[in-house]
Amino acid sequence: MVRLYSYVVRYDIGFAPNPFHGWCTLATCKQDIRRKAAVGDWIVGTGSKGHGAEGRLVYAMRVDEILTFDAYWDDPRFARKRPDRHGSVKRVYGDNIYHRDSSGQWVQEDSRHSLSDGSPNQGHIGKDTGTNAVLASQHYTYWGTRGPNIPQRLRGGELDLVHAAQSHRCRFPDDMRDDAIAWLTSLAPGVHADPPDW
């Protein structure tokens, strides 16, 4: 059964999610979603009050693949998602940051989740790699703060598609889930705006 996950995107810098280079990926943060999601599920990120985008769609992705961090790192399709602190802003915030060394220890590349001097941030390593899963999609739409309003029929009460709490919501009636997915698939695919935190 297809599931729909919804959460508020509080920090939108092109890192989580990373909608660039032809793929939308969720490789860090949202450990519970990355652990539970299956191929075919949908992930919806909605806007935050801080960005003045509450009730708006930030992005939506259908999970097409789930990779381990090592598989993500080694896959040439995702090489451009490796962070490059001297590259374009899209490359600076690349999310392909984890892989294991020859001894099996996690390596964290100099990235958004590293310390300011580029050294590994053990707190982020522990949280991010606690779920060894990267969600990847070529069926996605990304809007930043310029996204459309979530339709009123998908709002309200316990069945609100916009989940205001820090966690996520995924228990929706089948008809609401199907309605939401139909709306999401009707939107123009691809990247429509830059992340608001650039």
N, C-alpha and C positions, 0 to 999 in steps of 0.2 A: 504494500500500500504506500503510495506517495505521501510524503509528509511535507509540511510547510513550516519553516522556522522563521520567526520574526524577532528582531531586536533593534535597539536604537544605536546608531553609529555616533558615538560621542566624539571620537577623534577621527577626522577624515583627512588624511595626508597622502593618500594613495598607497598606503602600506597594508592596511587590513580593513577593507579589501584592497587588492591591487588589481585594477581593471585594465592594465596596459599590455601592449604587445600581442593583442589578439586573444588574450585569455583573461578571465577574471579568476583570481585565486584568493583563497582564504588559507593562509599558511601559519598565521600566528593569532594569538588571542582566541576568544570564543571556543575554548577547549571543549566544552560540553557539546556544542554543535558539531565541531569537527569529529568528535568521538562517536556521536549518534547518527549523523547523516549518512544516507546511502545514495548510491547512484540513482538519479531520477528525482530526488527530493529538490525542493526549492528553498533558497535562503533569501530573505528579504531584510534589507537594512533601511530603517526610516530615520528621518532627521531629528536632530536634538533641539531643545529650547535654546541652548547656547549659541547655535548657529542660526537661530530664527527660522528653523525649517521643521518645526514640530508638525507631524501629520503629513509630511511630504515623503515621497519615495527617494531614497539616496541611491539604492541599487537593488537589483534582483538577479539571481543566478540560478540556473538549473545545474545540479551537480552532475557533470558528465564523467568525471574520473576522480578517484581518490588514490593518492600516491603517498608512499612513505617519504620522509624527508630526504633520505639517501636517493631514492628514485627521482624525486623532484630535482635534486642537485645535479644528478648525472644526466638527466634528460635534455638533449640539445634544444628541444622546443622551448625550454624555460631558461636557457642560458642568459637571455637578456633581462631576466628578472633577478639575476644576481646583483647585489648592490654595488655601486661604483661611486664612491664619495667625490670623484672628480668628473663624473659624467653629467648628463642632463638631470633635471629634477626627477624625471621618471626613473632614471637609473639610481639616483641617490636613495630613493625610497623603495628599491627592490625588496621583495619579501622572500627571495630564495636564499635564506641565510643560514640554514642548519644542514650539517652532514656529520658523519662520524669519521674519526681518524682511524689509523691502522690498529690502534689499541681498543677501538670501540667507544671512545669518549666523544661527547658532543663537541663540535666546533661551531662557534657562533661568529659569523663574518661581521666585520665592521658595518654597522647598520643602525636603523632606527631603534632597535632594541638593545644595542650595546651601550656601554658607558660613554660619556662625552669624549673621552680620549680614545675611543675605539676598542677598548679592552672588553672582554666578555662580561655580561651582566648575568650573574648566576641566578638571580631571581627570575628574570625572563626566560633563561634557559630551562629552568625547572618547570615553569608554568607552560611554556610553549611546547616543549618536547614531551610533556606528560601525556599528550595525545599525539601519537606519531602518525598524523594524517594531514594531508594537504588537499583541500577541495579545489577542483579545477573545472572551469566551464568555458565553453565557447558560445553558449546560449545565455546572454546576459545583457542587461541595460544598466548604465551608470550615469547618474545625473548630478552628483554633489548636492548642493543646496538648491539647485534649480529644478528639481524633480517635480512631477505632477503631484497634486494632492491625492492622498488615498481616497478612493470613492467612499461616499457616505454610507453606502450599503455594506461596506466592510469595516465600519467604525461602530463604536458604542459598546459600553459595558464589558462583560467578561469575554465577549467575542470580538473585541476590537483588534484589528490587524496590527495596530500601532501598540507595541508593548512598551509602556513608559518605565518599567523597572529596569534594574541593571542586568538582569538575566535575559532569558529569551522565552518566547511562547511558541508552542507547537501543537497544541490540542485544539483543533478547529473542527467544526462539523464538516462532513464530507462535501455538502453543497457549498458551504462558504469557501472551503479550500479550493474546490474546482472553479468557483467564480473568481477567486483571487488569481489563480494560475491563468485562467483565460484572459483576465485583464492584463496581467504581466506579459504574457506572450503577444498581446496586441500592440505593445509599445515598441518603438523603434529600437533595434539592438545597437550595441556599441557604446562608446564614450561620448557624452553630450556636453560635458563641462569639466573644468579642472577641479580637483579637490579644493574645498574652501580653506583648508589650513596651509595652502602654499603661500 
